[in-house]
Amino acid sequence: MAVQDLLPKLEVFNFLEGDDYKIIEKYMFNHEYDEGNYVFKEGGHGGYMFFIAEGEVEIIKQFDDKRHTIATLTTGRSVGEMSLIDGSPRSATVRAKTKLKLIVLKHEDFTKLNEENPAIANKVLMGVCSLLSKNLRDTNNRFTEQLLSIC
């Protein structure tokens, strides 16, 4: 899937309109991984987020000396939103479950976008914040359900 076809379908870019997509594309690049390869590992360098153009990834979390797959994400989903903002180390491992085509937005490129096109960067940031807020609410609900099922 081409960048221009995928971006309007992504929740992170809900606030963009018209020519905004052409501008932000200039700050992104494509990258591919073969099945089984690691995109990044828990604790590794942050500093970028990516969008799945084709394929599937597994999100893996280390707990009690065991590796647990906590999610499988497919085309159209994004990973690493927090790293776009704070560049902190990765909170989980991501592995290509299939051949993978990604669209990548690095923290440095987002900073450059903010300097050159602050209105568009603000729209992207609003999208990232909305997505993180939704994910946090979902996590809180799942945690509460788990906690109440134990009591």
C-alpha positions as YAML, in Angstrom:
chain: A
units: angstrom
residues:
- id: 1
  name: MET
  ca: [0.00, 0.00, 0.00]
- id: 2
  name: ALA
  ca: [1.43, 3.39, -0.96]
- id: 3
  name: VAL
  ca: [2.00, 6.08, 1.66]
- id: 4
  name: GLN
  ca: [-0.59, 8.41, 0.10]
- id: 5
  name: ASP
  ca: [-3.19, 5.63, 0.19]
- id: 6
  name: LEU
  ca: [-2.52, 4.55, 3.77]
- id: 7
  name: LEU
  ca: [-2.18, 7.86, 5.64]
- id: 8
  name: PRO
  ca: [-5.81, 9.03, 5.30]
- id: 9
  name: LYS
  ca: [-6.94, 5.69, 6.77]
- id: 10
  name: LEU
  ca: [-4.81, 6.00, 9.91]
- id: 11
  name: GLU
  ca: [-6.38, 7.22, 13.14]
- id: 12
  name: VAL
  ca: [-3.25, 9.23, 13.99]
- id: 13
  name: PHE
  ca: [-3.87, 11.41, 10.93]
- id: 14
  name: ASN
  ca: [-7.59, 12.05, 11.50]
- id: 15
  name: PHE
  ca: [-6.89, 15.76, 12.00]
- id: 16
  name: LEU
  ca: [-5.08, 16.19, 8.66]
- id: 17
  name: GLU
  ca: [-6.84, 17.46, 5.57]
- id: 18
  name: GLY
  ca: [-6.18, 18.05, 1.87]
- id: 19
  name: ASP
  ca: [-2.56, 18.85, 1.08]
- id: 20
  name: ASP
  ca: [-1.40, 18.09, 4.65]
- id: 21
  name: TYR
  ca: [-0.82, 14.47, 3.56]
- id: 22
  name: LYS
  ca: [1.56, 15.50, 0.76]
- id: 23
  name: ILE
  ca: [3.58, 17.58, 3.20]
- id: 24
  name: ILE
  ca: [3.91, 14.96, 5.93]
- id: 25
  name: GLU
  ca: [4.87, 12.24, 3.42]
- id: 26
  name: LYS
  ca: [8.14, 14.12, 2.87]
- id: 27
  name: TYR
  ca: [9.13, 13.42, 6.47]
- id: 28
  name: MET
  ca: [8.48, 9.67, 6.31]
- id: 29
  name: PHE
  ca: [10.20, 6.70, 4.68]
- id: 30
  name: ASN
  ca: [9.47, 3.05, 3.86]
- id: 31
  name: HIS
  ca: [11.24, 0.10, 5.45]
- id: 32
  name: GLU
  ca: [10.81, -3.67, 5.08]
- id: 33
  name: TYR
  ca: [11.45, -6.66, 7.34]
- id: 34
  name: ASP
  ca: [11.40, -10.36, 6.58]
- id: 35
  name: GLU
  ca: [9.19, -12.71, 8.56]
- id: 36
  name: GLY
  ca: [10.68, -13.46, 11.98]
- id: 37
  name: ASN
  ca: [12.95, -10.41, 12.11]
- id: 38
  name: TYR
  ca: [12.77, -8.04, 15.04]
- id: 39
  name: VAL
  ca: [11.69, -4.47, 14.34]
- id: 40
  name: PHE
  ca: [12.92, -3.50, 17.81]
- id: 41
  name: LYS
  ca: [13.43, -5.08, 21.22]
- id: 42
  name: GLU
  ca: [12.15, -4.11, 24.64]
- id: 43
  name: GLY
  ca: [14.51, -1.62, 26.28]
- id: 44
  name: GLY
  ca: [16.05, -0.63, 22.95]
- id: 45
  name: HIS
  ca: [16.36, 2.85, 21.51]
- id: 46
  name: GLY
  ca: [13.06, 4.62, 20.85]
- id: 47
  name: GLY
  ca: [12.85, 7.63, 18.63]
- id: 48
  name: TYR
  ca: [10.43, 6.60, 15.91]
- id: 49
  name: MET
  ca: [6.97, 5.27, 15.28]
- id: 50
  name: PHE
  ca: [5.80, 3.21, 12.35]
- id: 51
  name: PHE
  ca: [2.67, 2.35, 10.44]
- id: 52
  name: ILE
  ca: [2.05, -1.10, 9.03]
- id: 53
  name: ALA
  ca: [1.56, -0.79, 5.27]
- id: 54
  name: GLU
  ca: [1.50, -4.57, 4.75]
- id: 55
  name: GLY
  ca: [1.89, -7.55, 7.04]
- id: 56
  name: GLU
  ca: [1.55, -8.41, 10.72]
- id: 57
  name: VAL
  ca: [3.65, -7.82, 13.83]
- id: 58
  name: GLU
  ca: [3.65, -9.45, 17.24]
- id: 59
  name: ILE
  ca: [3.99, -7.27, 20.31]
- id: 60
  name: ILE
  ca: [5.98, -9.26, 22.88]
- id: 61
  name: LYS
  ca: [6.48, -8.42, 26.55]
- id: 62
  name: GLN
  ca: [9.06, -10.02, 28.85]
- id: 63
  name: PHE
  ca: [7.55, -11.06, 32.20]
- id: 64
  name: ASP
  ca: [8.70, -13.63, 34.79]
- id: 65
  name: ASP
  ca: [11.60, -14.67, 32.54]
- id: 66
  name: LYS
  ca: [9.10, -15.60, 29.83]
- id: 67
  name: ARG
  ca: [8.11, -13.91, 26.60]
- id: 68
  name: HIS
  ca: [4.40, -13.27, 26.12]
- id: 69
  name: THR
  ca: [2.72, -12.16, 22.92]
- id: 70
  name: ILE
  ca: [0.34, -9.47, 24.11]
- id: 71
  name: ALA
  ca: [-1.00, -8.35, 20.73]
- id: 72
  name: THR
  ca: [-0.89, -8.96, 17.00]
- id: 73
  name: LEU
  ca: [-1.28, -5.90, 14.79]
- id: 74
  name: THR
  ca: [-1.98, -5.78, 11.06]
- id: 75
  name: THR
  ca: [-2.12, -3.36, 8.15]
- id: 76
  name: GLY
  ca: [-3.15, 0.16, 9.11]
- id: 77
  name: ARG
  ca: [-2.07, -0.03, 12.74]
- id: 78
  name: SER
  ca: [0.69, 2.05, 14.30]
- id: 79
  name: VAL
  ca: [3.37, 1.25, 16.88]
- id: 80
  name: GLY
  ca: [5.68, 3.48, 18.87]
- id: 81
  name: GLU
  ca: [3.55, 6.57, 19.35]
- id: 82
  name: MET
  ca: [5.13, 7.30, 22.73]
- id: 83
  name: SER
  ca: [8.62, 7.24, 21.20]
- id: 84
  name: LEU
  ca: [7.62, 9.89, 18.70]
- id: 85
  name: ILE
  ca: [6.99, 12.20, 21.64]
- id: 86
  name: ASP
  ca: [9.60, 11.27, 24.24]
- id: 87
  name: GLY
  ca: [12.19, 9.05, 22.51]
- id: 88
  name: SER
  ca: [12.31, 6.79, 25.58]
- id: 89
  name: PRO
  ca: [13.42, 3.15, 25.39]
- id: 90
  name: ARG
  ca: [10.94, 0.64, 23.98]
- id: 91
  name: SER
  ca: [8.40, -0.81, 26.41]
- id: 92
  name: ALA
  ca: [7.94, -4.03, 24.39]
- id: 93
  name: THR
  ca: [9.49, -6.09, 21.60]
- id: 94
  name: VAL
  ca: [8.04, -6.03, 18.08]
- id: 95
  name: ARG
  ca: [8.67, -8.92, 15.68]
- id: 96
  name: ALA
  ca: [7.55, -9.36, 12.08]
- id: 97
  name: LYS
  ca: [5.03, -12.20, 12.04]
- id: 98
  name: THR
  ca: [4.93, -12.01, 8.23]
- id: 99
  name: LYS
  ca: [6.90, -10.15, 5.57]
- id: 100
  name: LEU
  ca: [6.47, -6.57, 6.65]
- id: 101
  name: LYS
  ca: [6.30, -3.20, 4.91]
- id: 102
  name: LEU
  ca: [6.38, -0.17, 7.19]
- id: 103
  name: ILE
  ca: [6.08, 3.57, 6.89]
- id: 104
  name: VAL
  ca: [8.37, 5.20, 9.46]
- id: 105
  name: LEU
  ca: [8.27, 8.62, 11.12]
- id: 106
  name: LYS
  ca: [11.39, 9.37, 13.17]
- id: 107
  name: HIS
  ca: [11.40, 11.71, 16.16]
- id: 108
  name: GLU
  ca: [13.99, 13.94, 14.45]
- id: 109
  name: ASP
  ca: [11.83, 14.20, 11.33]
- id: 110
  name: PHE
  ca: [8.78, 15.02, 13.43]
- id: 111
  name: THR
  ca: [10.82, 17.76, 15.13]
- id: 112
  name: LYS
  ca: [11.80, 19.09, 11.70]
- id: 113
  name: LEU
  ca: [8.14, 18.98, 10.62]
- id: 114
  name: ASN
  ca: [7.28, 20.98, 13.73]
- id: 115
  name: GLU
  ca: [9.88, 23.62, 12.86]
- id: 116
  name: GLU
  ca: [8.89, 23.86, 9.18]
- id: 117
  name: ASN
  ca: [5.12, 23.21, 9.38]
- id: 118
  name: PRO
  ca: [3.97, 23.67, 12.99]
- id: 119
  name: ALA
  ca: [0.24, 23.59, 12.13]
- id: 120
  name: ILE
  ca: [0.57, 20.14, 10.53]
- id: 121
  name: ALA
  ca: [2.81, 18.86, 13.34]
- id: 122
  name: ASN
  ca: [0.17, 20.02, 15.82]
- id: 123
  name: LYS
  ca: [-2.51, 18.07, 13.95]
- id: 124
  name: VAL
  ca: [-0.33, 14.94, 14.05]
- id: 125
  name: LEU
  ca: [0.34, 15.48, 17.75]
- id: 126
  name: MET
  ca: [-3.41, 15.78, 18.37]
- id: 127
  name: GLY
  ca: [-3.89, 12.48, 16.56]
- id: 128
  name: VAL
  ca: [-1.15, 10.79, 18.59]
- id: 129
  name: CYS
  ca: [-2.63, 12.16, 21.84]
- id: 130
  name: SER
  ca: [-6.10, 10.95, 20.87]
- id: 131
  name: LEU
  ca: [-4.78, 7.49, 20.06]
- id: 132
  name: LEU
  ca: [-2.75, 7.28, 23.30]
- id: 133
  name: SER
  ca: [-5.78, 8.45, 25.29]
- id: 134
  name: LYS
  ca: [-7.96, 5.77, 23.67]
- id: 135
  name: ASN
  ca: [-5.34, 3.09, 24.32]
- id: 136
  name: LEU
  ca: [-4.97, 4.15, 27.95]
- id: 137
  name: ARG
  ca: [-8.75, 4.01, 28.47]
- id: 138
  name: ASP
  ca: [-8.87, 0.53, 26.90]
- id: 139
  name: THR
  ca: [-5.99, -0.63, 29.11]
- id: 140
  name: ASN
  ca: [-7.66, 0.80, 32.23]
- id: 141
  name: ASN
  ca: [-10.90, -1.04, 31.36]
- id: 142
  name: ARG
  ca: [-9.09, -4.35, 30.78]
- id: 143
  name: PHE
  ca: [-7.11, -3.93, 34.01]
- id: 144
  name: THR
  ca: [-10.27, -3.17, 35.99]
- id: 145
  name: GLU
  ca: [-12.06, -6.20, 34.51]
- id: 146
  name: GLN
  ca: [-9.10, -8.44, 35.40]
- id: 147
  name: LEU
  ca: [-8.86, -7.00, 38.90]
- id: 148
  name: LEU
  ca: [-12.59, -7.41, 39.56]
- id: 149
  name: SER
  ca: [-12.56, -11.00, 38.28]
- id: 150
  name: ILE
  ca: [-9.91, -11.89, 40.88]
- id: 151
  name: CYS
  ca: [-11.80, -10.34, 43.83]
...
